[in-house]
């Protein structure tokens, strides 16, 4: 079964990524500097910074994988030069400004994991005015592609391998960003440049880019392939481009069509990619102007949202506590700064035995509410 340790082993084992970050950090970090490893994961980048002479590294991670970073850094002999923060960076308060922020939240297509807002906030609140961010910027690339076996990500819903009752799922499945590993032989046209994202700058709420292509061969147009060329520091880059053998062991982003379209050499393809980074929503439009055909898809349409969820997204609705909200208010009302966690749990269960329909649900909710919303 895949899990966080498997995921982070993959990051550690990616030799190209490790080599490029090591080269960048060794040049960016000077002896005696204060460094923040933002979204540190297993702590690799911060550990490199310590080996490079950093006076201290602040390891920041909201997930439990930070315990791997803590144990590794301490065992490596750097415990007195490291601080660990198990929290979201948006909730962190620091007194001192850091000299360097390092981060590996580039993802597949450069917009993943909310990196734009993450580094804009970190630069504003944590970084010295003369400080450095690694990575520095990201070039986004795009090309129309013929995917071969990846086409089955959509066609498997309609090819007879499962009950035809589920054929309708092909439509929302096409409105999804997939991670794939493709080579240059999949491209139907020369790559196009979408934009350069300056990391640490204020992130715009809505981004849109248009690119035109001319098919270099006949083929089946299955969708668009997106990837990045990331400049870490100075002239040190890393990429997951399908056109190089020196790429990261990291997928590219595949934006499919619901059904493949036959295209011919010399045919024009007009594309538009739109993004709302804060909501992690991407949309793509593929137009074949010589035929008058256009296809528009969006990851929003792949979310399978029900009417109630959509209604809850409206900001002009009157906010009223639901059952979970009422339950949370009840539990936290017993936290008076005197009772222990066990005493709060016992009192809530005694006085509100029907907080949830089952005793197990009530117990789990109380424990979770106290774990997430109390200290001491």
C-alpha positions in Angstrom: 0.0 0.0 0.0 1.3 3.4 -1.0 1.7 6.0 1.8 3.6 9.1 2.9 6.8 7.1 3.4 6.6 5.7 -0.1 6.0 9.2 -1.5 8.9 10.8 0.4 11.2 7.9 -0.5 10.6 8.8 -4.1 11.6 12.4 -3.5 14.8 11.3 -1.7 15.6 8.7 -4.5 15.2 11.2 -7.3 18.9 11.7 -8.1 18.4 14.6 -10.5 16.3 16.6 -8.1 18.7 16.0 -5.2 21.7 16.9 -7.3 20.1 20.1 -8.6 18.8 21.3 -5.2 22.2 20.5 -3.6 24.0 22.6 -6.1 21.5 25.4 -5.7 21.5 25.4 -1.9 25.3 25.2 -1.7 25.5 28.4 -3.7 22.5 30.2 -2.2 23.2 29.6 1.5 26.2 31.3 3.1 27.7 30.3 6.4 25.9 31.8 9.4 22.6 32.4 7.7 19.1 31.6 9.1 17.2 29.3 6.7 13.6 28.1 6.5 12.8 24.7 4.9 9.1 25.5 4.0 7.0 22.3 3.6 10.1 20.4 4.6 8.7 16.8 4.3 11.5 14.5 5.4 13.9 17.4 5.8 16.3 16.8 2.9 16.7 20.4 1.7 17.1 21.8 5.2 19.7 19.1 5.9 21.6 20.2 2.8 21.5 23.8 4.1 22.9 22.7 7.4 25.8 20.9 5.7 26.3 24.1 3.6 27.0 26.1 6.8 23.6 27.5 7.8 23.6 28.9 11.3 20.1 27.4 11.9 17.3 25.9 9.8 13.6 26.2 10.7 11.9 23.0 9.5 8.2 23.7 8.8 5.7 21.0 7.9 2.0 20.5 8.6 2.0 16.7 8.1 3.4 13.9 10.5 6.3 13.3 8.1 8.1 16.1 10.0 9.0 13.4 12.6 11.2 11.8 9.9 12.9 15.2 9.4 13.3 15.7 13.2 14.9 12.3 13.8 17.1 12.5 10.8 18.5 15.9 11.5 19.1 15.2 15.2 20.8 11.9 14.4 23.0 13.7 11.9 24.3 15.9 14.7 22.4 19.1 13.9 19.8 19.1 16.7 21.2 22.3 18.2 21.0 24.2 14.9 17.4 23.1 14.0 13.9 24.1 15.1 10.8 22.1 14.1 7.3 23.5 13.5 4.5 21.0 13.0 2.0 23.5 11.6 0.8 25.3 8.5 3.0 28.2 7.5 -0.1 30.4 7.3 -0.5 29.9 11.0 3.1 30.4 12.0 4.4 33.5 13.8 8.1 34.3 13.8 10.1 37.1 15.5 13.3 36.9 13.4 13.4 37.2 9.6 15.2 34.4 7.7 17.9 34.9 5.1 16.9 32.0 2.7 13.6 30.2 2.1 13.9 26.8 0.4 10.9 24.8 -0.9 10.1 21.9 -3.1 6.4 22.3 -3.8 6.7 22.6 -7.6 4.6 19.5 -8.3 3.9 18.4 -11.9 2.9 21.7 -13.5 4.4 24.4 -11.2 1.0 25.5 -9.8 0.5 22.4 -7.6 0.4 22.5 -3.8 -0.5 26.3 -3.9 3.2 27.3 -4.3 2.4 30.8 -5.5 0.4 31.9 -2.5 2.6 29.9 -0.2 5.8 31.6 -1.2 4.2 35.0 -1.5 3.0 34.8 2.1 6.3 33.5 3.3 8.3 36.2 1.6 6.0 38.9 3.0 6.1 37.6 6.6 9.3 35.6 7.1 12.0 36.7 4.6 14.5 39.4 5.1 14.1 42.1 2.4 17.5 41.1 0.9 16.7 37.4 1.3 16.7 34.6 -1.3 14.0 32.1 -2.3 15.0 28.7 -3.8 13.4 28.1 -6.3 13.4 31.5 -8.0 11.0 31.1 -10.8 9.1 28.6 -13.0 8.6 28.5 -16.7 5.4 26.7 -17.7 5.4 24.6 -20.9 2.6 23.1 -23.0 2.2 20.9 -26.1 -0.6 18.9 -27.7 0.0 15.2 -27.4 -0.9 11.7 -28.5 -0.7 9.6 -25.4 -1.2 6.0 -26.4 -1.9 3.9 -23.3 -2.8 7.0 -21.2 -5.9 7.4 -23.4 -7.3 4.5 -21.4 -7.6 6.8 -18.4 -10.8 8.1 -20.0 -11.8 5.3 -22.4 -11.8 2.6 -19.7 -15.1 3.9 -18.5 -16.7 3.2 -21.9 -14.7 0.3 -23.4 -16.8 -2.5 -21.9 -14.4 -3.5 -19.2 -16.9 -2.4 -16.5 -20.7 -2.2 -16.3 -22.1 0.2 -18.9 -24.1 1.9 -16.1 -20.9 3.8 -15.3 -20.2 5.0 -18.8 -21.3 8.5 -17.8 -18.2 8.8 -15.6 -16.0 9.3 -18.7 -17.2 12.9 -18.9 -16.1 14.0 -15.4 -13.0 11.8 -15.7 -11.9 13.9 -18.7 -12.1 17.0 -16.5 -9.1 16.0 -14.4 -5.4 16.6 -14.3 -3.4 13.3 -14.6 0.2 12.6 -13.8 1.9 10.8 -16.7 5.4 10.0 -17.9 5.7 10.8 -21.6 8.6 11.3 -24.0 9.1 13.6 -26.9 7.6 11.0 -29.3 4.2 11.8 -27.9 4.3 15.5 -28.9 2.2 16.5 -31.9 3.8 19.9 -32.1 6.8 21.9 -30.9 6.4 22.9 -27.2 5.0 26.3 -26.4 5.9 28.6 -23.5 2.9 29.7 -21.4 4.4 32.0 -18.7 7.2 32.6 -16.2 6.0 32.6 -12.6 8.2 34.7 -10.3 8.0 32.9 -6.9 7.5 35.1 -3.9 5.6 37.7 -5.9 2.0 38.5 -5.0 -0.1 35.8 -6.6 -3.0 36.8 -8.9 -6.4 35.3 -8.3 -7.0 34.4 -11.9 -4.4 33.4 -14.6 -4.9 32.8 -18.3 -2.5 32.0 -21.1 -3.1 31.3 -24.8 -0.8 29.4 -27.1 -1.1 28.4 -30.8 0.5 25.3 -32.2 1.0 23.8 -35.7 1.0 20.0 -35.9 4.3 18.5 -36.9 2.8 15.2 -37.9 -0.5 13.3 -38.3 -1.9 11.7 -35.1 -4.6 11.3 -32.5 -5.0 14.4 -30.3 -5.7 13.1 -26.8 -5.2 16.4 -25.0 -2.5 18.7 -23.7 0.7 18.0 -21.8 2.0 20.5 -19.3 5.4 20.6 -17.6 7.9 23.0 -16.0 11.4 24.3 -16.2 12.2 25.6 -12.7 15.2 27.9 -12.1 16.3 27.1 -8.6 19.2 29.6 -8.2 21.3 31.5 -10.7 21.7 29.2 -13.7 20.7 26.0 -11.9 17.5 24.5 -13.3 15.4 21.4 -13.0 12.6 20.1 -15.3 10.2 17.3 -15.9 10.2 18.0 -19.6 9.4 15.1 -22.0 12.1 16.4 -24.4 15.2 15.8 -22.2 16.9 12.7 -20.7 18.0 14.8 -17.7 14.5 15.2 -16.2 13.3 14.7 -12.7 11.6 11.4 -11.8 8.3 13.3 -11.6 5.3 13.1 -13.9 4.1 15.7 -16.3 0.5 17.0 -16.1 -1.9 15.5 -18.7 -5.1 17.5 -19.5 -7.2 15.2 -21.6 -10.0 15.4 -24.1 -13.0 13.2 -23.5 -12.5 11.6 -27.0 -9.4 11.7 -29.1 -9.5 13.8 -32.3 -7.6 12.9 -35.5 -5.3 15.8 -36.6 -3.0 16.3 -39.6 0.4 17.7 -40.2 0.2 21.5 -40.6 -3.1 21.8 -38.9 -3.5 24.6 -36.4 -4.4 24.0 -32.7 -5.3 27.0 -30.5 -5.2 26.4 -26.7 -6.1 28.4 -23.6 -5.2 27.4 -20.1 -6.8 29.2 -17.1 -6.0 28.8 -13.4 -7.3 29.9 -10.0 -4.3 28.9 -7.9 -5.9 29.5 -4.6 -8.7 27.1 -5.4 -6.4 24.7 -7.3 -8.8 24.9 -10.3 -7.4 24.5 -13.8 -9.4 24.8 -17.1 -8.2 24.2 -20.6 -9.7 24.9 -24.0 -8.6 23.2 -27.3 -9.8 24.8 -30.5 -9.3 23.5 -34.1 -10.0 26.7 -36.0 -9.9 25.2 -39.5 -12.8 22.9 -38.5 -14.7 25.3 -36.2 -14.4 22.8 -33.3 -13.8 23.7 -29.7 -13.5 21.6 -26.5 -13.5 23.1 -23.0 -12.8 21.2 -19.8 -12.1 22.1 -16.2 -11.0 20.3 -13.1 -14.0 22.0 -11.4 -16.3 19.7 -13.5 -14.3 16.7 -12.3 -15.0 17.4 -8.6 -18.4 15.5 -8.5 -19.9 18.2 -6.4 -23.5 17.7 -5.2 -26.1 20.5 -5.0 -25.7 20.9 -1.2 -21.9 21.4 -1.5 -22.4 23.9 -4.3 -24.9 25.8 -2.2 -22.4 25.9 0.7 -19.9 27.6 -1.5 -22.1 30.7 -1.9 -20.6 33.5 0.1 -23.9 35.5 0.4 -25.7 32.7 2.2 -26.6 33.1 5.9 -24.1 31.1 8.0 -25.7 28.7 10.4 -24.0 26.0 12.4 -24.7 22.5 11.2 -24.7 19.4 13.5 -20.9 19.2 13.5 -20.5 22.9 14.2 -23.0 22.7 17.1 -21.1 19.6 18.4 -17.8 21.4 18.2 -19.2 24.4 20.1 -20.4 22.1 22.9 -17.1 20.2 23.2 -15.0 23.4 23.3 -17.3 25.0 25.9 -16.0 22.5 28.5 -12.4 23.6 27.9 -12.0 25.9 30.9 -8.2 25.7 31.4 -8.7 23.5 34.4 -10.2 20.2 33.2 -7.9 17.7 31.6 -8.6 16.2 28.2 -9.9 13.0 29.8 -12.2 15.0 32.1 -13.6 17.0 29.2 -14.2 13.8 27.2 -16.0 12.1 30.2 -18.2 15.2 30.9 -19.3 15.6 27.2 -20.1 11.9 26.9 -22.1 12.0 30.2 -24.1 15.2 29.5 -24.4 14.9 25.7 -24.6 11.1 25.0 -26.5 11.7 21.8 -24.0 14.2 20.3 -23.8 11.8 17.3 -26.0 8.8 16.5 -23.4 6.3 17.5 -21.2 6.2 20.6 -18.1 5.6 18.5 -18.7 8.6 16.3 -19.2 10.8 19.5 -16.0 9.5 21.1 -13.9 10.0 17.9 -15.3 13.5 17.3 -14.6 14.6 20.9 -11.0 13.3 20.7 -10.4 15.0 17.3 -11.9 18.3 18.4 -9.6 18.4 21.5 -6.6 17.3 19.5 -7.0 20.0 16.9 -8.3 22.9 19.0 -6.5 22.8 22.3 -3.0 23.2 23.6 -1.1 22.4 26.8 
